[in-house]
Amino acid sequence: MTAWVYILASRPLETIYTGVTTDLPRRIYEHREGLVEGFSNRYGTKTLVWYEQHEDIGTAIVREKQIKRWRRQWKFELIEKMNPDWQDLYLVLNQ
């Protein structure tokens, strides 16, 4: 089953949230609508700025944990490699 690691941001270079899911469009919709309790809802991280596809949930979870241990600057660099303007990639998912 395909799985995704993703990063949401409140604004460029501000608060970010890293998560994992098997249904990226649904999960991002839940974050955007405030249906997810906790950090993301509390800090307004609703903009999808980075994602990465994996072949299974186990690999995705390992990657998520790896990214969560990184320094903030490394996470920003990862985002900017894919999305230099910090655009909302959720809009691309739904085309």
Buried (B, 14 or more C-beta within 10 A) or exposed (E): EEBBBBBBBBEBEEBBBBBBBBEBEEBBBBBBEEEBEEEBBEBBBBBBBBBBEBEEBEEBBEBBEEBEEEEEEEBBEBBBEEBEEBBBBBEEEEE
